[in-house]
Amino acid sequence: MARKATNELLQKAKKQKNDEFYTQLADIESELQHYESHFKGKVVYCNCDDPHISNFFRYFVSRFKKLELKKVIAACYKEQNVDLFNTGKNNHGFFFEYTGTELTGTDPKTANIVYFKGDGDFRSHESIALLKQSDIIVTNPPFSLFREYVAQLMRYDKKFLIIGNINAITYKEIFKLIQDNKAWLGVNLGRGISGFIVPAHYELYGTETKINELGERIISPNNCLWLTNLDNFIRHEDILLTKNYIGYEQEYPKYDNYDGINVNRTKDIPQDYCGYMGVPITFLHKFNPHQFEIIKFRKGNDKKDLSINGKCPYFRIIIKNKHANPKIKHLTDKYQSVSLK
C-alpha cells in the first residue's frame, strides 16, 4: 500500500552516502525506447550495476540483437548486500561482458562473473579501463557522487544516459554542461520515473512507498530525471507560446538586480518579449536550443539571488527567445511546436 511522506529518504541516503537505489525495468524501458537508434554497433557499459540483479543489464541483454549491440558490460562495486541479493563472494568488485552468446536465455544468474583485483568503484583504474573501451554509459550512478561521476564521463568524452536527482540541475558543474549544450534532460522526469527498488534494511519512508506484487520494496521520490548527451525528440520541438508581454506587463514583474522579467511557469513565457526572462528550472525539460538561449542561472548582476521587491523567487534560469518578435499577436506555423499541459 502506497503512502505519502516527505523527501527524507533521499536526503538521508545522500548524507550517509547510501545509494542502493535500483532502477525498475519499466522505467528503463520507458526512457530507452527513445534512443534505440544510438546503440547499433556500440559497446554499452553499466558501471554501477551488479549483473545478477541490474535491470539495465537485463534490458540490454534481452534486446541485444534488436539493438544490434556489439557488447554489454556490467560492473559492480564490492559493497553489495550479499544476504539480500546473494551476489558477491568477497571484497572485490566484479564485472561481466556479454557479446550475445554467454547466457542461456536472458538470465544473468548464469553469467560467468570476473572479479576485479580491486573494489570495482567506477573511479578505479580497472573500471576506467572498461570505460575507455565503451561507447555509451547507461546506469543509475550514486547520487552522492553525481558531480564526480558526470565529470568522469566528460573527461573521457563518453556518450551517456543516466539517472539523477532533479536538484542536480542546480549544481554549477551540471548547469554549465546544459548551458553549453553538452548535456540535456531526457524524456522522463519527476513522476515519469515511477520509483526505485531498495534493500530490506531501508526504511520505507519517502514521498511514496509500496511493496509490489514481486515483494520488491519501492520508493517513489518523484524528483528524479534522466541526464544525457544522446539526442532526443524534445530538443527539436518548440514550446508553444500563447502569451504576450505587451499589454500584460503587470503579469511579468522585473527583477531588482537584473534587467529581465520573471516568468512563473514555462507555459507563460511570452512570445513577444525580446529581452531576458527568468523561468523555473523545469523549463529545461522542454528546452529546445534552437528556440531559446540559456544565459545564466539564479544570480543577478550583484551576484546575489534574483529578487523582486526584495523577495527571491525559487531558482530561476535566465533565458532569451531567439525568435521573439514584439510585433506578433498570433502564432505562426514557422516552427514545429509542442503544447505544454
BAVOTI-429569 format. One record per residue (C-alpha): residue number from 0; residue in three letters; x, y, z. Coordinates in nm, 2 decimals, decimal comma. Layout:
<nodes>
{NUM "ALA" {X Y Z}};
...
</nodes>
This chain:
<nodes>
{0 "MET" {0,00 0,00 0,00}};
{1 "ALA" {0,14 0,33 -0,10}};
{2 "ARG" {0,17 0,62 0,15}};
{3 "LYS" {0,28 0,98 0,11}};
{4 "ALA" {0,56 1,13 0,32}};
{5 "THR" {0,85 1,36 0,27}};
{6 "ASN" {1,17 1,36 0,08}};
{7 "GLU" {1,37 1,25 0,38}};
{8 "LEU" {1,48 0,91 0,24}};
{9 "LEU" {1,69 1,05 -0,05}};
{10 "GLN" {1,83 1,33 0,18}};
{11 "LYS" {1,93 1,07 0,44}};
{12 "ALA" {2,08 0,85 0,17}};
{13 "LYS" {2,28 1,14 0,04}};
{14 "LYS" {2,42 1,23 0,38}};
{15 "GLN" {2,51 0,87 0,46}};
{16 "LYS" {2,63 0,80 0,10}};
{17 "ASN" {2,39 0,51 0,10}};
{18 "ASP" {2,30 0,48 -0,27}};
{19 "GLU" {2,14 0,14 -0,31}};
{20 "PHE" {1,85 0,26 -0,53}};
{21 "TYR" {1,79 0,00 -0,81}};
{22 "THR" {1,60 0,12 -1,12}};
{23 "GLN" {1,28 -0,06 -1,22}};
{24 "LEU" {1,28 -0,23 -1,56}};
{25 "ALA" {0,96 -0,04 -1,66}};
{26 "ASP" {1,13 0,29 -1,61}};
{27 "ILE" {1,43 0,18 -1,82}};
{28 "GLU" {1,21 0,07 -2,10}};
{29 "SER" {1,01 0,39 -2,09}};
{30 "GLU" {1,32 0,60 -2,14}};
{31 "LEU" {1,54 0,38 -2,36}};
{32 "GLN" {1,27 0,34 -2,63}};
{33 "HIS" {1,36 0,70 -2,74}};
{34 "TYR" {1,73 0,62 -2,81}};
{35 "GLU" {1,73 0,28 -2,98}};
{36 "SER" {1,90 0,42 -3,30}};
{37 "HIS" {2,20 0,53 -3,10}};
{38 "PHE" {2,31 0,17 -2,99}};
{39 "LYS" {2,38 0,00 -3,32}};
{40 "GLY" {2,73 -0,15 -3,31}};
{41 "LYS" {2,81 0,01 -2,98}};
{42 "VAL" {2,96 -0,12 -2,65}};
{43 "VAL" {2,74 -0,03 -2,36}};
{44 "TYR" {2,89 0,00 -2,01}};
{45 "CYS" {2,67 -0,02 -1,70}};
{46 "ASN" {2,94 0,06 -1,45}};
{47 "CYS" {2,73 0,08 -1,13}};
{48 "ASP" {2,54 -0,25 -1,19}};
{49 "ASP" {2,56 -0,59 -1,05}};
{50 "PRO" {2,48 -0,82 -1,34}};
{51 "HIS" {2,29 -1,06 -1,11}};
{52 "ILE" {2,03 -0,80 -1,03}};
{53 "SER" {2,06 -0,50 -1,26}};
{54 "ASN" {1,76 -0,42 -1,47}};
{55 "PHE" {1,99 -0,22 -1,70}};
{56 "PHE" {2,19 -0,53 -1,77}};
{57 "ARG" {1,87 -0,73 -1,81}};
{58 "TYR" {1,73 -0,47 -2,06}};
{59 "PHE" {2,04 -0,47 -2,29}};
{60 "VAL" {2,08 -0,85 -2,28}};
{61 "SER" {1,72 -0,91 -2,37}};
{62 "ARG" {1,74 -0,66 -2,66}};
{63 "PHE" {2,09 -0,73 -2,77}};
{64 "LYS" {2,00 -0,85 -3,12}};
{65 "LYS" {1,72 -0,59 -3,17}};
{66 "LEU" {1,96 -0,30 -3,08}};
{67 "GLU" {2,24 -0,46 -3,28}};
{68 "LEU" {2,48 -0,41 -2,99}};
{69 "LYS" {2,85 -0,51 -3,00}};
{70 "LYS" {2,89 -0,58 -2,63}};
{71 "VAL" {2,73 -0,51 -2,29}};
{72 "ILE" {2,95 -0,47 -1,98}};
{73 "ALA" {2,81 -0,46 -1,63}};
{74 "ALA" {3,04 -0,38 -1,34}};
{75 "CYS" {2,97 -0,38 -0,96}};
{76 "TYR" {3,12 -0,22 -0,65}};
{77 "LYS" {3,21 -0,47 -0,38}};
{78 "GLU" {2,97 -0,34 -0,12}};
{79 "GLN" {2,65 -0,52 -0,21}};
{80 "ASN" {2,40 -0,67 0,03}};
{81 "VAL" {2,50 -1,03 0,00}};
{82 "ASP" {2,23 -1,17 0,22}};
{83 "LEU" {1,95 -0,99 0,03}};
{84 "PHE" {2,07 -1,04 -0,33}};
{85 "ASN" {2,30 -1,34 -0,30}};
{86 "THR" {2,57 -1,19 -0,51}};
{87 "GLY" {2,94 -1,13 -0,43}};
{88 "LYS" {3,17 -1,37 -0,25}};
{89 "ASN" {3,45 -1,15 -0,14}};
{90 "ASN" {3,56 -0,79 -0,11}};
{91 "HIS" {3,64 -0,74 -0,47}};
{92 "GLY" {3,42 -0,58 -0,73}};
{93 "PHE" {3,32 -0,78 -1,03}};
{94 "PHE" {3,20 -0,75 -1,39}};
{95 "PHE" {3,06 -0,95 -1,68}};
{96 "GLU" {3,10 -0,89 -2,06}};
{97 "TYR" {2,81 -1,01 -2,28}};
{98 "THR" {2,86 -1,03 -2,65}};
{99 "GLY" {2,54 -1,22 -2,74}};
{100 "THR" {2,63 -1,59 -2,66}};
{101 "GLU" {2,73 -1,61 -2,30}};
{102 "LEU" {2,39 -1,65 -2,14}};
{103 "THR" {2,12 -1,92 -2,15}};
{104 "GLY" {1,82 -1,71 -2,24}};
{105 "THR" {1,85 -1,38 -2,06}};
{106 "ASP" {1,91 -1,49 -1,70}};
{107 "PRO" {2,21 -1,30 -1,56}};
{108 "LYS" {2,25 -1,56 -1,28}};
{109 "THR" {2,42 -1,79 -1,53}};
{110 "ALA" {2,68 -1,52 -1,61}};
{111 "ASN" {3,05 -1,60 -1,58}};
{112 "ILE" {3,15 -1,33 -1,33}};
{113 "VAL" {3,50 -1,19 -1,34}};
{114 "TYR" {3,64 -1,04 -1,02}};
{115 "PHE" {3,84 -0,72 -1,02}};
{116 "LYS" {4,16 -0,71 -0,83}};
{117 "GLY" {4,02 -0,40 -0,65}};
{118 "ASP" {3,68 -0,29 -0,52}};
{119 "GLY" {3,52 -0,21 -0,86}};
{120 "ASP" {3,45 0,15 -0,78}};
{121 "PHE" {3,37 0,35 -1,10}};
{122 "ARG" {3,67 0,56 -1,03}};
{123 "SER" {3,91 0,27 -1,00}};
{124 "HIS" {4,17 0,21 -1,28}};
{125 "GLU" {4,01 -0,13 -1,36}};
{126 "SER" {3,67 0,02 -1,41}};
{127 "ILE" {3,81 0,32 -1,61}};
{128 "ALA" {3,99 0,07 -1,84}};
{129 "LEU" {3,65 -0,08 -1,92}};
{130 "LEU" {3,51 0,27 -1,96}};
{131 "LYS" {3,77 0,36 -2,22}};
{132 "GLN" {3,67 0,07 -2,44}};
{133 "SER" {3,30 0,16 -2,42}};
{134 "ASP" {3,08 0,39 -2,63}};
{135 "ILE" {2,77 0,46 -2,42}};
{136 "ILE" {2,73 0,46 -2,04}};
{137 "VAL" {2,39 0,38 -1,91}};
{138 "THR" {2,32 0,34 -1,54}};
{139 "ASN" {2,19 0,48 -1,22}};
{140 "PRO" {2,50 0,62 -1,05}};
{141 "PRO" {2,54 0,70 -0,68}};
{142 "PHE" {2,35 1,03 -0,62}};
{143 "SER" {2,60 1,13 -0,36}};
{144 "LEU" {2,88 1,12 -0,62}};
{145 "PHE" {2,68 1,26 -0,91}};
{146 "ARG" {2,91 1,55 -0,98}};
{147 "GLU" {3,22 1,34 -0,98}};
{148 "TYR" {3,05 1,07 -1,19}};
{149 "VAL" {2,95 1,31 -1,47}};
{150 "ALA" {3,29 1,48 -1,46}};
{151 "GLN" {3,45 1,15 -1,54}};
{152 "LEU" {3,21 1,09 -1,83}};
{153 "MET" {3,30 1,43 -1,98}};
{154 "ARG" {3,67 1,37 -1,92}};
{155 "TYR" {3,67 1,06 -2,13}};
{156 "ASP" {3,43 1,21 -2,38}};
{157 "LYS" {3,16 0,94 -2,34}};
{158 "LYS" {2,80 0,93 -2,46}};
{159 "PHE" {2,57 0,86 -2,16}};
{160 "LEU" {2,22 0,82 -2,03}};
{161 "ILE" {2,20 0,83 -1,65}};
{162 "ILE" {1,95 0,89 -1,37}};
{163 "GLY" {2,00 1,17 -1,12}};
{164 "ASN" {1,81 1,39 -0,87}};
{165 "ILE" {1,63 1,69 -1,03}};
{166 "ASN" {1,84 1,91 -0,80}};
{167 "ALA" {2,14 1,81 -1,00}};
{168 "ILE" {2,03 2,08 -1,24}};
{169 "THR" {2,13 2,34 -0,98}};
{170 "TYR" {2,49 2,21 -0,95}};
{171 "LYS" {2,70 2,46 -1,12}};
{172 "GLU" {2,90 2,19 -1,30}};
{173 "ILE" {2,59 2,02 -1,44}};
{174 "PHE" {2,42 2,35 -1,53}};
{175 "LYS" {2,73 2,46 -1,72}};
{176 "LEU" {2,71 2,14 -1,93}};
{177 "ILE" {2,34 2,21 -2,01}};
{178 "GLN" {2,42 2,58 -2,09}};
{179 "ASP" {2,70 2,48 -2,32}};
{180 "ASN" {2,47 2,22 -2,50}};
{181 "LYS" {2,70 1,93 -2,38}};
{182 "ALA" {2,42 1,76 -2,18}};
{183 "TRP" {2,04 1,79 -2,16}};
{184 "LEU" {1,74 1,63 -1,99}};
{185 "GLY" {1,60 1,30 -2,10}};
{186 "VAL" {1,23 1,24 -2,19}};
{187 "ASN" {1,11 1,13 -1,84}};
{188 "LEU" {1,14 1,31 -1,51}};
{189 "GLY" {0,95 1,35 -1,18}};
{190 "ARG" {0,65 1,12 -1,18}};
{191 "GLY" {0,77 0,99 -1,52}};
{192 "ILE" {1,01 0,78 -1,32}};
{193 "SER" {0,79 0,55 -1,11}};
{194 "GLY" {1,02 0,45 -0,83}};
{195 "PHE" {1,33 0,26 -0,72}};
{196 "ILE" {1,38 -0,08 -0,56}};
{197 "VAL" {1,56 -0,06 -0,23}};
{198 "PRO" {1,70 -0,33 0,00}};
{199 "ALA" {1,52 -0,47 0,30}};
{200 "HIS" {1,73 -0,27 0,55}};
{201 "TYR" {1,59 0,06 0,41}};
{202 "GLU" {1,31 0,22 0,60}};
{203 "LEU" {1,01 0,26 0,37}};
{204 "TYR" {0,97 0,63 0,41}};
{205 "GLY" {0,99 0,87 0,12}};
{206 "THR" {0,74 1,06 -0,08}};
{207 "GLU" {0,55 0,75 -0,18}};
{208 "THR" {0,63 0,39 -0,09}};
{209 "LYS" {0,49 0,04 -0,15}};
{210 "ILE" {0,58 -0,33 -0,18}};
{211 "ASN" {0,49 -0,46 -0,52}};
{212 "GLU" {0,35 -0,79 -0,63}};
{213 "LEU" {0,70 -0,94 -0,65}};
{214 "GLY" {0,77 -0,84 -0,30}};
{215 "GLU" {1,01 -0,56 -0,40}};
{216 "ARG" {1,03 -0,26 -0,18}};
{217 "ILE" {0,97 0,06 -0,39}};
{218 "ILE" {1,02 0,42 -0,30}};
{219 "SER" {0,89 0,69 -0,54}};
{220 "PRO" {1,06 1,02 -0,46}};
{221 "ASN" {0,91 1,18 -0,78}};
{222 "ASN" {1,21 1,42 -0,80}};
{223 "CYS" {1,45 1,24 -1,04}};
{224 "LEU" {1,55 1,29 -1,40}};
{225 "TRP" {1,75 1,14 -1,69}};
{226 "LEU" {2,05 1,33 -1,79}};
{227 "THR" {2,20 1,25 -2,13}};
{228 "ASN" {2,40 1,37 -2,43}};
{229 "LEU" {2,22 1,14 -2,67}};
{230 "ASP" {1,99 1,33 -2,90}};
{231 "ASN" {1,61 1,30 -2,84}};
{232 "PHE" {1,29 1,44 -2,99}};
{233 "ILE" {1,23 1,71 -2,72}};
{234 "ARG" {1,53 1,91 -2,84}};
{235 "HIS" {1,37 1,96 -3,18}};
{236 "GLU" {1,02 2,06 -3,07}};
{237 "ASP" {0,95 2,42 -2,99}};
{238 "ILE" {0,75 2,52 -2,69}};
{239 "LEU" {0,41 2,65 -2,80}};
{240 "LEU" {0,40 3,01 -2,68}};
{241 "THR" {0,05 3,16 -2,65}};
{242 "LYS" {0,10 3,45 -2,41}};
{243 "ASN" {0,20 3,81 -2,48}};
{244 "TYR" {0,41 4,06 -2,28}};
{245 "ILE" {0,28 4,38 -2,45}};
{246 "GLY" {-0,04 4,47 -2,28}};
{247 "TYR" {0,02 4,23 -1,99}};
{248 "GLU" {0,33 4,38 -1,84}};
{249 "GLN" {0,19 4,37 -1,48}};
{250 "GLU" {0,20 3,98 -1,50}};
{251 "TYR" {0,57 3,98 -1,56}};
{252 "PRO" {0,75 4,18 -1,28}};
{253 "LYS" {1,11 4,29 -1,34}};
{254 "TYR" {1,39 4,19 -1,12}};
{255 "ASP" {1,55 4,43 -0,87}};
{256 "ASN" {1,91 4,32 -0,96}};
{257 "TYR" {1,89 4,21 -1,33}};
{258 "ASP" {1,75 4,35 -1,65}};
{259 "GLY" {1,49 4,09 -1,70}};
{260 "ILE" {1,13 3,98 -1,62}};
{261 "ASN" {1,01 3,69 -1,41}};
{262 "VAL" {0,80 3,41 -1,56}};
{263 "ASN" {0,65 3,18 -1,30}};
{264 "ARG" {0,55 2,89 -1,54}};
{265 "THR" {0,71 2,77 -1,86}};
{266 "LYS" {0,38 2,78 -2,04}};
{267 "ASP" {0,35 3,15 -1,96}};
{268 "ILE" {0,66 3,25 -2,15}};
{269 "PRO" {0,56 3,55 -2,37}};
{270 "GLN" {0,61 3,51 -2,74}};
{271 "ASP" {0,67 3,88 -2,80}};
{272 "TYR" {0,94 3,95 -2,54}};
{273 "CYS" {1,29 4,00 -2,68}};
{274 "GLY" {1,48 4,05 -2,36}};
{275 "TYR" {1,59 3,83 -2,07}};
{276 "MET" {1,34 3,62 -1,88}};
{277 "GLY" {1,38 3,42 -1,56}};
{278 "VAL" {1,20 3,08 -1,58}};
{279 "PRO" {1,17 2,78 -1,35}};
{280 "ILE" {1,43 2,51 -1,37}};
{281 "THR" {1,17 2,27 -1,50}};
{282 "PHE" {1,19 2,47 -1,82}};
{283 "LEU" {1,49 2,26 -1,91}};
{284 "HIS" {1,27 1,96 -1,97}};
{285 "LYS" {1,12 2,14 -2,27}};
{286 "PHE" {1,43 2,33 -2,37}};
{287 "ASN" {1,50 2,34 -2,74}};
{288 "PRO" {1,84 2,50 -2,81}};
{289 "HIS" {1,72 2,62 -3,15}};
{290 "GLN" {1,43 2,82 -2,99}};
{291 "PHE" {1,60 2,96 -2,67}};
{292 "GLU" {1,94 3,06 -2,54}};
{293 "ILE" {2,03 2,99 -2,18}};
{294 "ILE" {2,21 3,30 -2,04}};
{295 "LYS" {2,28 3,23 -1,67}};
{296 "PHE" {2,15 3,07 -1,35}};
{297 "ARG" {1,99 3,22 -1,04}};
{298 "LYS" {2,21 3,52 -0,98}};
{299 "GLY" {2,16 3,89 -1,06}};
{300 "ASN" {2,42 4,15 -1,15}};
{301 "ASP" {2,51 4,19 -0,79}};
{302 "LYS" {2,60 3,82 -0,76}};
{303 "LYS" {2,30 3,78 -0,52}};
{304 "ASP" {1,99 3,57 -0,59}};
{305 "LEU" {1,74 3,73 -0,83}};
{306 "SER" {1,49 3,93 -0,64}};
{307 "ILE" {1,16 4,10 -0,69}};
{308 "ASN" {1,07 4,38 -0,45}};
{309 "GLY" {1,33 4,24 -0,21}};
{310 "LYS" {1,20 3,89 -0,22}};
{311 "CYS" {1,36 3,60 -0,40}};
{312 "PRO" {1,16 3,36 -0,61}};
{313 "TYR" {1,26 2,99 -0,63}};
{314 "PHE" {1,56 2,92 -0,85}};
{315 "ARG" {1,53 3,08 -1,19}};
{316 "ILE" {1,72 3,03 -1,52}};
{317 "ILE" {1,77 3,33 -1,73}};
{318 "ILE" {1,68 3,27 -2,09}};
{319 "LYS" {1,63 3,46 -2,42}};
{320 "ASN" {1,39 3,37 -2,70}};
{321 "LYS" {1,60 3,36 -3,02}};
{322 "HIS" {1,29 3,43 -3,24}};
{323 "ALA" {1,08 3,67 -3,03}};
{324 "ASN" {0,90 3,94 -3,23}};
{325 "PRO" {0,73 4,22 -3,03}};
{326 "LYS" {0,50 4,29 -3,32}};
{327 "ILE" {0,34 3,95 -3,34}};
{328 "LYS" {0,00 3,89 -3,19}};
{329 "HIS" {-0,07 3,54 -3,32}};
{330 "LEU" {0,11 3,22 -3,36}};
{331 "THR" {0,26 3,12 -3,69}};
{332 "ASP" {0,34 2,78 -3,82}};
{333 "LYS" {0,71 2,88 -3,87}};
{334 "TYR" {0,82 2,62 -3,61}};
{335 "GLN" {0,71 2,28 -3,53}};
{336 "SER" {0,56 2,32 -3,18}};
{337 "VAL" {0,45 2,11 -2,89}};
{338 "SER" {0,20 2,23 -2,63}};
{339 "LEU" {0,25 2,22 -2,26}};
{340 "LYS" {-0,01 2,08 -2,02}};
</nodes>
